[in-house]
Amino acid sequence: MTSHDMQSAPSTTAALAEPDVWSSVLGNKLKYLQSNLSEETPENRQLYIEEALRSALQAIPASKRGLYLDALAERFPTWELAT
């Protein structure tokens, strides 16, 4: 998989959308990458996912990135450890 494969028009278009739409599109892309890169090393998977995040965030104004990242975080489970 090349970095060109990871760049797509939907991500760019979604970046102009509301945070919930953007996070839905990016969340689906990240899940797709995770499932389709299962034979890659953990390091390579991390690189692909980081590149997808970096690419998606470039279209978001810095002052609004927090809102978009919060919306993305809501789409992924969190783990609470019992202490």
Biotite code that builds the C-alpha atoms (Angstrom):
import biotite.structure as struc

atoms = struc.array([
    struc.Atom([0.000, 0.000, 0.000], chain_id="A", res_id=1, res_name="MET", atom_name="CA", element="C"),
    struc.Atom([1.412, 3.382, -0.935], chain_id="A", res_id=2, res_name="THR", atom_name="CA", element="C"),
    struc.Atom([0.752, 6.807, 0.516], chain_id="A", res_id=3, res_name="SER", atom_name="CA", element="C"),
    struc.Atom([-1.108, 7.548, -2.723], chain_id="A", res_id=4, res_name="HIS", atom_name="CA", element="C"),
    struc.Atom([-3.575, 4.750, -1.861], chain_id="A", res_id=5, res_name="ASP", atom_name="CA", element="C"),
    struc.Atom([-4.297, 6.456, 1.434], chain_id="A", res_id=6, res_name="MET", atom_name="CA", element="C"),
    struc.Atom([-5.086, 9.864, -0.060], chain_id="A", res_id=7, res_name="GLN", atom_name="CA", element="C"),
    struc.Atom([-8.633, 10.069, -1.287], chain_id="A", res_id=8, res_name="SER", atom_name="CA", element="C"),
    struc.Atom([-11.104, 12.699, -2.341], chain_id="A", res_id=9, res_name="ALA", atom_name="CA", element="C"),
    struc.Atom([-13.687, 11.689, 0.296], chain_id="A", res_id=10, res_name="PRO", atom_name="CA", element="C"),
    struc.Atom([-11.275, 12.595, 3.100], chain_id="A", res_id=11, res_name="SER", atom_name="CA", element="C"),
    struc.Atom([-10.622, 15.985, 1.558], chain_id="A", res_id=12, res_name="THR", atom_name="CA", element="C"),
    struc.Atom([-14.307, 16.615, 0.967], chain_id="A", res_id=13, res_name="THR", atom_name="CA", element="C"),
    struc.Atom([-15.166, 15.421, 4.460], chain_id="A", res_id=14, res_name="ALA", atom_name="CA", element="C"),
    struc.Atom([-12.635, 17.855, 5.920], chain_id="A", res_id=15, res_name="ALA", atom_name="CA", element="C"),
    struc.Atom([-14.902, 20.652, 4.769], chain_id="A", res_id=16, res_name="LEU", atom_name="CA", element="C"),
    struc.Atom([-17.827, 19.041, 6.558], chain_id="A", res_id=17, res_name="ALA", atom_name="CA", element="C"),
    struc.Atom([-18.926, 19.176, 10.156], chain_id="A", res_id=18, res_name="GLU", atom_name="CA", element="C"),
    struc.Atom([-16.751, 17.359, 12.714], chain_id="A", res_id=19, res_name="PRO", atom_name="CA", element="C"),
    struc.Atom([-19.165, 14.424, 13.022], chain_id="A", res_id=20, res_name="ASP", atom_name="CA", element="C"),
    struc.Atom([-19.161, 13.794, 9.256], chain_id="A", res_id=21, res_name="VAL", atom_name="CA", element="C"),
    struc.Atom([-15.373, 14.167, 9.065], chain_id="A", res_id=22, res_name="TRP", atom_name="CA", element="C"),
    struc.Atom([-14.864, 11.804, 11.989], chain_id="A", res_id=23, res_name="SER", atom_name="CA", element="C"),
    struc.Atom([-17.216, 9.237, 10.486], chain_id="A", res_id=24, res_name="SER", atom_name="CA", element="C"),
    struc.Atom([-15.358, 9.199, 7.166], chain_id="A", res_id=25, res_name="VAL", atom_name="CA", element="C"),
    struc.Atom([-11.930, 9.152, 8.809], chain_id="A", res_id=26, res_name="LEU", atom_name="CA", element="C"),
    struc.Atom([-13.006, 6.564, 11.399], chain_id="A", res_id=27, res_name="GLY", atom_name="CA", element="C"),
    struc.Atom([-14.151, 4.252, 8.620], chain_id="A", res_id=28, res_name="ASN", atom_name="CA", element="C"),
    struc.Atom([-10.884, 4.784, 6.775], chain_id="A", res_id=29, res_name="LYS", atom_name="CA", element="C"),
    struc.Atom([-8.839, 3.998, 9.894], chain_id="A", res_id=30, res_name="LEU", atom_name="CA", element="C"),
    struc.Atom([-10.846, 0.834, 10.546], chain_id="A", res_id=31, res_name="LYS", atom_name="CA", element="C"),
    struc.Atom([-10.375, -0.187, 6.917], chain_id="A", res_id=32, res_name="TYR", atom_name="CA", element="C"),
    struc.Atom([-6.630, 0.338, 7.164], chain_id="A", res_id=33, res_name="LEU", atom_name="CA", element="C"),
    struc.Atom([-6.405, -1.577, 10.427], chain_id="A", res_id=34, res_name="GLN", atom_name="CA", element="C"),
    struc.Atom([-8.270, -4.569, 9.040], chain_id="A", res_id=35, res_name="SER", atom_name="CA", element="C"),
    struc.Atom([-6.492, -4.603, 5.678], chain_id="A", res_id=36, res_name="ASN", atom_name="CA", element="C"),
    struc.Atom([-3.016, -4.172, 7.087], chain_id="A", res_id=37, res_name="LEU", atom_name="CA", element="C"),
    struc.Atom([-3.220, -7.181, 9.385], chain_id="A", res_id=38, res_name="SER", atom_name="CA", element="C"),
    struc.Atom([-0.244, -8.843, 7.711], chain_id="A", res_id=39, res_name="GLU", atom_name="CA", element="C"),
    struc.Atom([1.947, -5.751, 8.069], chain_id="A", res_id=40, res_name="GLU", atom_name="CA", element="C"),
    struc.Atom([4.231, -5.275, 11.034], chain_id="A", res_id=41, res_name="THR", atom_name="CA", element="C"),
    struc.Atom([2.807, -3.224, 13.916], chain_id="A", res_id=42, res_name="PRO", atom_name="CA", element="C"),
    struc.Atom([5.294, -0.492, 13.034], chain_id="A", res_id=43, res_name="GLU", atom_name="CA", element="C"),
    struc.Atom([4.091, -0.335, 9.417], chain_id="A", res_id=44, res_name="ASN", atom_name="CA", element="C"),
    struc.Atom([0.438, -0.307, 10.499], chain_id="A", res_id=45, res_name="ARG", atom_name="CA", element="C"),
    struc.Atom([1.209, 2.590, 12.803], chain_id="A", res_id=46, res_name="GLN", atom_name="CA", element="C"),
    struc.Atom([2.923, 4.498, 9.989], chain_id="A", res_id=47, res_name="LEU", atom_name="CA", element="C"),
    struc.Atom([-0.039, 4.058, 7.626], chain_id="A", res_id=48, res_name="TYR", atom_name="CA", element="C"),
    struc.Atom([-2.520, 5.135, 10.288], chain_id="A", res_id=49, res_name="ILE", atom_name="CA", element="C"),
    struc.Atom([-0.405, 8.134, 11.280], chain_id="A", res_id=50, res_name="GLU", atom_name="CA", element="C"),
    struc.Atom([-0.174, 9.181, 7.642], chain_id="A", res_id=51, res_name="GLU", atom_name="CA", element="C"),
    struc.Atom([-3.957, 8.924, 7.236], chain_id="A", res_id=52, res_name="ALA", atom_name="CA", element="C"),
    struc.Atom([-4.478, 11.075, 10.346], chain_id="A", res_id=53, res_name="LEU", atom_name="CA", element="C"),
    struc.Atom([-1.870, 13.605, 9.273], chain_id="A", res_id=54, res_name="ARG", atom_name="CA", element="C"),
    struc.Atom([-3.371, 13.869, 5.798], chain_id="A", res_id=55, res_name="SER", atom_name="CA", element="C"),
    struc.Atom([-6.916, 14.286, 7.112], chain_id="A", res_id=56, res_name="ALA", atom_name="CA", element="C"),
    struc.Atom([-5.875, 16.946, 9.628], chain_id="A", res_id=57, res_name="LEU", atom_name="CA", element="C"),
    struc.Atom([-4.033, 19.066, 7.059], chain_id="A", res_id=58, res_name="GLN", atom_name="CA", element="C"),
    struc.Atom([-7.331, 20.283, 5.623], chain_id="A", res_id=59, res_name="ALA", atom_name="CA", element="C"),
    struc.Atom([-8.658, 21.324, 9.048], chain_id="A", res_id=60, res_name="ILE", atom_name="CA", element="C"),
    struc.Atom([-7.780, 24.810, 10.301], chain_id="A", res_id=61, res_name="PRO", atom_name="CA", element="C"),
    struc.Atom([-5.537, 24.547, 13.362], chain_id="A", res_id=62, res_name="ALA", atom_name="CA", element="C"),
    struc.Atom([-8.047, 26.471, 15.477], chain_id="A", res_id=63, res_name="SER", atom_name="CA", element="C"),
    struc.Atom([-10.726, 23.816, 14.813], chain_id="A", res_id=64, res_name="LYS", atom_name="CA", element="C"),
    struc.Atom([-8.661, 20.625, 15.010], chain_id="A", res_id=65, res_name="ARG", atom_name="CA", element="C"),
    struc.Atom([-9.585, 20.007, 18.637], chain_id="A", res_id=66, res_name="GLY", atom_name="CA", element="C"),
    struc.Atom([-13.284, 19.822, 17.753], chain_id="A", res_id=67, res_name="LEU", atom_name="CA", element="C"),
    struc.Atom([-12.605, 17.387, 14.930], chain_id="A", res_id=68, res_name="TYR", atom_name="CA", element="C"),
    struc.Atom([-10.276, 15.206, 17.012], chain_id="A", res_id=69, res_name="LEU", atom_name="CA", element="C"),
    struc.Atom([-12.825, 15.108, 19.843], chain_id="A", res_id=70, res_name="ASP", atom_name="CA", element="C"),
    struc.Atom([-15.455, 13.917, 17.370], chain_id="A", res_id=71, res_name="ALA", atom_name="CA", element="C"),
    struc.Atom([-13.055, 11.237, 16.123], chain_id="A", res_id=72, res_name="LEU", atom_name="CA", element="C"),
    struc.Atom([-12.225, 10.107, 19.669], chain_id="A", res_id=73, res_name="ALA", atom_name="CA", element="C"),
    struc.Atom([-15.938, 9.520, 20.330], chain_id="A", res_id=74, res_name="GLU", atom_name="CA", element="C"),
    struc.Atom([-15.969, 6.894, 17.559], chain_id="A", res_id=75, res_name="ARG", atom_name="CA", element="C"),
    struc.Atom([-13.386, 4.662, 19.210], chain_id="A", res_id=76, res_name="PHE", atom_name="CA", element="C"),
    struc.Atom([-13.765, 2.746, 22.455], chain_id="A", res_id=77, res_name="PRO", atom_name="CA", element="C"),
    struc.Atom([-11.902, 3.773, 25.531], chain_id="A", res_id=78, res_name="THR", atom_name="CA", element="C"),
    struc.Atom([-10.561, 1.406, 28.090], chain_id="A", res_id=79, res_name="TRP", atom_name="CA", element="C"),
    struc.Atom([-10.861, 2.048, 31.788], chain_id="A", res_id=80, res_name="GLU", atom_name="CA", element="C"),
    struc.Atom([-8.552, 0.020, 33.946], chain_id="A", res_id=81, res_name="LEU", atom_name="CA", element="C"),
    struc.Atom([-9.738, -0.998, 37.381], chain_id="A", res_id=82, res_name="ALA", atom_name="CA", element="C"),
    struc.Atom([-7.342, 0.184, 40.030], chain_id="A", res_id=83, res_name="THR", atom_name="CA", element="C"),
])
